[in-house]
Amino acid sequence: QVQLVESGGGWVQAGGSLRLSCAASGSISSINTMNWYRQRPGNQRELVAGITTSGGSTNYASSVQGRFTISRDSAKNTLYLQMNNLKPEDTAVYYCNARAALTSTPTYLGHWGQGTLVTVSS
């Protein structure tokens, strides 16, 4: 199985910064794309940012473009999200998502972390 553990969430004032991390572990054969999603109060889960295996290609939601930066350390199976100039509307539970193949099953499937809460006060 694959375990994704997020960390780095917390409380911050508007204009501040936070860095989220997501460590993947388990019987992983390889990881394809990795993504950050978030779910704001009363809203559906939405894609925030994604990154390819090599880290050579990234994509961002328009609402975070220019403020958030996604990166990964493939050797450590770790995903990061640097969040700058945070706004109250960034308040959400942030989830790590990874498409991974297990050593026992070569098919890539999506896996989720438990989420980490980010609260931005005005």
N, C-alpha and C positions, 0 to 999 in steps of 0.2 A: 504494500500500500504506500501511498504518498501522503506525507504530512507537510502542511504549509503553516508556518507559524509567523504571524505578523507581530511587529513591535514598533514602538516609536510614537504611538498616538498620545494624545493628551490635550491639555488646555493651553490656548495661546491667545493673545490679544490680536486684533486685526492689524495687519501689516507685518506680523511676525512670521517665523519659519518653523517648520518641523521636517524631520526626515524619517520616513517610514522604511522599515526593512521587512523582508519576507524570506525566511530560510526554508528551503525544501529539503526533505530527507525521506528516507525509506528505500524501498527496493526499486530505485529509479534506473532505467536503462538510459534514457535521454529525455531532455526537455526541449520542446519546440518553442512556441511563443509563450510569453509571460505578460500578464496584464494586471493593472490595478482597476478595480471597480469601486464605486461607492454607492451607498444608499442613504439619501437624505431623509429626514423625517417626513412621512407622508408621501414619499415618492418611490418609484421603482428603482431597482438597481441599475446603474448606468456605467458605461465604460469611461474611465478617466484617461488612461494611457496604456499603450501596448508597446512591446519591443520584441524583435525577432531573436532567433537563437544567437546569432553572432553579435547582436547589438547594433547592427548596421542600419537598421530601419526602425523608426519609432513613429507613433501616431498619438495625437492628443485630442481630447474634446476641446471644442472651441472655447469653452468657459475657463479652461486652465492653460491654454496655449500661452507661452511666454512667461508663465509663473511657476509651472511645475516641470520637473525634469525626471524622466524615468531612465534607469540604468540597471545593469545586471553584471554580476561576477559569475560567469558560467562555471568557472573552476570550483566555486564554492556553492553553486546552485542557489544563489541569493539575489533577490530583486530589491531594488530601492526606488523610493519616490521622494525627491527633494521638493518640498513645497514652500515657495516664497510668496511674500505679499499676500498672506492668507486673508480671506474675507469671511464675514459671518456666514455667507451662503455656502462656504466650503464645509461647514459643519455636517458631519456624516460619519457613518461607520464605513471604513475603508477595508476592502477585501482584496486579497491576493488570489490570482487565478493562474494556473499553469496547465498547459497541455503537455502531458508526460506519458511516456511509455514505460511500463514496468519490465523488469528482467524476465518475469514470467509471461507477460502478455505484450507483444510488440505493437499493439494498437495504441495510438495516441488518444487519450481521453482527458477531459477537463477535470481539474481538481480545484477545490476551494479551501482557503483558510477560514479561521473562525471570525476574523474581522478585528479591527482596532478602531476605537472611537477617537475622532478628532473634533474638538469643540473650539470654535473661534468666537470670541466675544467682541462686541463692538465698543 
